[in-house]
Amino acid sequence: MSIPMKRSAINAIMRESEAFMRSFGFILPPFSRWSPDEMQARKGEIDGITSASLGWDITDFGLGDFEKTGLFLFTVRNGRFADLQRGRGMLYAEKAMIARKDQLTPMHRHILKAEDIINRGGGTLVIELFGDTGGQCDRNKGTRVATDGIWRDLAPGYKLKLSPGESVTLMPGDWHAFWGEGADVFVAEVSTVNDDNTDNIFEDPAVTRFSGIEEDEAPLHLLVPDYAGWLR
């Protein structure tokens, strides 16, 4: 059973995360600062935001302990699967993420999405990697990935360590988990079109992509999963 996050905790994470990213010179787009009331007032003009699931995304993966297992994300841009199917148009997505020190993003793979995961600053980003057999994480199988354009064959469970400025390219089916080492890490993700509702397969069936929310205070900003309820 998924354990909800408190809205007060989500609001605090938003404030902390924006300040952390600003410390690296990264500024979120203007709509990131809109209140829920402003989002509602402008809902007729923001279909490009809501339909592409742009915006704030904070999850503890339904496990109830964000400090131990969780991730901060902000989707800056995202294309359409219809374009991907046609092979032309907006085929890409971009996210800003924060992997906190020793905070796990659980083992998972993607069905369609290829992605570059980039350490933009802070500590070391550690990515644990396994291969895939029949859609399942195969802990006896290694992977082949590109780190800044150089292909590497990695043993099962290899812990790839990315220092600031380094990156890895992951293909659909590459099982991966990651966390910050030494300090919190500002992470960028550049990928093909992203659908977090359908394209994340977790090794542990207890893990969910989005967290429920306990409304113990008013939201500072809406999360992407809030859009359906708040902007109907």
PyMOL commands that set and color helices and strands:
alter all, ss='L'
color gray80, all
select helices_A, chain A and resi 7-22+30-33+36-41+43-45+47-50+81-86+224-230
alter helices_A, ss='H'
color red, helices_A
select strands_A, chain A and resi 5-6+55-59+71-78+92-99+105-110+115-133+136-138+143-147+150-154+158-162+167-170+175-192+200-202+213-214
alter strands_A, ss='S'
color yellow, strands_A
deselect
rebuild
show_as cartoon
